[in-house]
Amino acid sequence: MLFPVTVSSAELEPDGVADLARLLRAELLETDADDVRFVTEGPVPEGVKAAEALAIGAMLVAAAPEVLPAVIDTILSWLKRQPRDVEVEIDGDRFRGPVTRAQRDQLVAAFLDRAAARPDDRDDPA
């Protein structure tokens, strides 16, 4: 499964959001997720640093359905440790601050239902 995760903040500068996204990515790479890569805003033009072309705070996570709960737990645990204005969007669902176990379970169930209804091309991280 391939799904988008975006970190955002109304109070932080883009560099601050990018730093938070890098920290979250580092934690996600410690899970059994197959891949976690930043999203670019198109091809990198000549003379532009690759980091400048990143969609600030946006990444794609590739993970097997059986590891999805652990990946979601990692994201939500990370979110609890962030300033109150930081939000994480997971495949269209937005979260801020602590998330209850019931909310987490609903998120995982809804995500798996949506993923089952998607075409197979979302499974290919290439």
Contacts in CASP RR format, 6 or more apart in sequence:
PFRMAT RR
TARGET T0000
AUTHOR 0000-0000-0000
METHOD contacts of the structure
MODEL  1
MLFPVTVSSAELEPDGVADLARLLRAELLETDADDVRFVTEGPVPEGVKA
AEALAIGAMLVAAAPEVLPAVIDTILSWLKRQPRDVEVEIDGDRFRGPVT
RAQRDQLVAAFLDRAAARPDDRDDPA
1 62 0 8 1.000
1 63 0 8 1.000
1 64 0 8 1.000
1 65 0 8 1.000
1 68 0 8 1.000
1 115 0 8 1.000
1 122 0 8 1.000
1 123 0 8 1.000
2 60 0 8 1.000
2 61 0 8 1.000
2 62 0 8 1.000
2 122 0 8 1.000
2 123 0 8 1.000
2 124 0 8 1.000
2 125 0 8 1.000
3 60 0 8 1.000
3 61 0 8 1.000
3 63 0 8 1.000
3 90 0 8 1.000
3 91 0 8 1.000
3 111 0 8 1.000
3 115 0 8 1.000
3 122 0 8 1.000
4 39 0 8 1.000
4 58 0 8 1.000
4 59 0 8 1.000
4 60 0 8 1.000
4 61 0 8 1.000
4 89 0 8 1.000
4 90 0 8 1.000
4 91 0 8 1.000
4 92 0 8 1.000
5 24 0 8 1.000
5 28 0 8 1.000
5 58 0 8 1.000
5 59 0 8 1.000
5 60 0 8 1.000
5 61 0 8 1.000
5 75 0 8 1.000
5 88 0 8 1.000
5 89 0 8 1.000
5 90 0 8 1.000
5 91 0 8 1.000
6 57 0 8 1.000
6 58 0 8 1.000
6 59 0 8 1.000
6 88 0 8 1.000
6 89 0 8 1.000
7 17 0 8 1.000
7 20 0 8 1.000
7 21 0 8 1.000
7 24 0 8 1.000
7 57 0 8 1.000
7 86 0 8 1.000
7 87 0 8 1.000
7 88 0 8 1.000
8 17 0 8 1.000
8 57 0 8 1.000
8 86 0 8 1.000
8 87 0 8 1.000
8 88 0 8 1.000
8 89 0 8 1.000
9 16 0 8 1.000
9 17 0 8 1.000
9 20 0 8 1.000
9 83 0 8 1.000
9 85 0 8 1.000
9 86 0 8 1.000
9 87 0 8 1.000
10 85 0 8 1.000
11 83 0 8 1.000
11 85 0 8 1.000
12 20 0 8 1.000
12 85 0 8 1.000
12 86 0 8 1.000
14 56 0 8 1.000
17 56 0 8 1.000
17 57 0 8 1.000
18 51 0 8 1.000
18 54 0 8 1.000
18 56 0 8 1.000
18 57 0 8 1.000
20 57 0 8 1.000
20 82 0 8 1.000
20 86 0 8 1.000
21 38 0 8 1.000
21 56 0 8 1.000
21 57 0 8 1.000
21 58 0 8 1.000
21 59 0 8 1.000
23 78 0 8 1.000
24 59 0 8 1.000
24 75 0 8 1.000
24 78 0 8 1.000
24 88 0 8 1.000
25 36 0 8 1.000
25 38 0 8 1.000
25 59 0 8 1.000
27 74 0 8 1.000
27 78 0 8 1.000
28 36 0 8 1.000
28 59 0 8 1.000
28 61 0 8 1.000
28 71 0 8 1.000
28 74 0 8 1.000
28 75 0 8 1.000
29 36 0 8 1.000
30 74 0 8 1.000
31 63 0 8 1.000
31 67 0 8 1.000
31 70 0 8 1.000
31 71 0 8 1.000
31 74 0 8 1.000
32 63 0 8 1.000
32 64 0 8 1.000
32 67 0 8 1.000
32 70 0 8 1.000
32 71 0 8 1.000
33 61 0 8 1.000
33 62 0 8 1.000
33 63 0 8 1.000
33 67 0 8 1.000
33 71 0 8 1.000
34 62 0 8 1.000
34 63 0 8 1.000
34 64 0 8 1.000
34 125 0 8 1.000
35 60 0 8 1.000
35 61 0 8 1.000
35 62 0 8 1.000
35 125 0 8 1.000
36 59 0 8 1.000
36 60 0 8 1.000
36 61 0 8 1.000
36 62 0 8 1.000
37 59 0 8 1.000
37 60 0 8 1.000
37 125 0 8 1.000
38 54 0 8 1.000
38 55 0 8 1.000
38 57 0 8 1.000
38 58 0 8 1.000
38 59 0 8 1.000
39 54 0 8 1.000
39 55 0 8 1.000
39 58 0 8 1.000
39 59 0 8 1.000
39 60 0 8 1.000
40 50 0 8 1.000
40 53 0 8 1.000
40 54 0 8 1.000
40 55 0 8 1.000
41 53 0 8 1.000
41 54 0 8 1.000
41 55 0 8 1.000
42 53 0 8 1.000
43 53 0 8 1.000
44 50 0 8 1.000
44 53 0 8 1.000
45 53 0 8 1.000
60 125 0 8 1.000
61 71 0 8 1.000
62 123 0 8 1.000
62 125 0 8 1.000
63 71 0 8 1.000
65 112 0 8 1.000
65 115 0 8 1.000
68 108 0 8 1.000
68 111 0 8 1.000
68 112 0 8 1.000
69 108 0 8 1.000
72 90 0 8 1.000
72 104 0 8 1.000
72 107 0 8 1.000
72 108 0 8 1.000
72 111 0 8 1.000
73 104 0 8 1.000
75 88 0 8 1.000
75 90 0 8 1.000
76 88 0 8 1.000
76 95 0 8 1.000
76 99 0 8 1.000
76 104 0 8 1.000
78 88 0 8 1.000
79 86 0 8 1.000
79 88 0 8 1.000
79 95 0 8 1.000
79 96 0 8 1.000
79 97 0 8 1.000
79 98 0 8 1.000
79 99 0 8 1.000
80 97 0 8 1.000
80 98 0 8 1.000
80 99 0 8 1.000
82 97 0 8 1.000
84 96 0 8 1.000
84 97 0 8 1.000
85 96 0 8 1.000
86 96 0 8 1.000
86 97 0 8 1.000
87 94 0 8 1.000
87 95 0 8 1.000
87 96 0 8 1.000
88 94 0 8 1.000
88 95 0 8 1.000
88 96 0 8 1.000
89 95 0 8 1.000
90 107 0 8 1.000
90 111 0 8 1.000
91 111 0 8 1.000
91 114 0 8 1.000
93 107 0 8 1.000
93 110 0 8 1.000
93 111 0 8 1.000
95 103 0 8 1.000
95 107 0 8 1.000
99 107 0 8 1.000
115 122 0 8 1.000
END
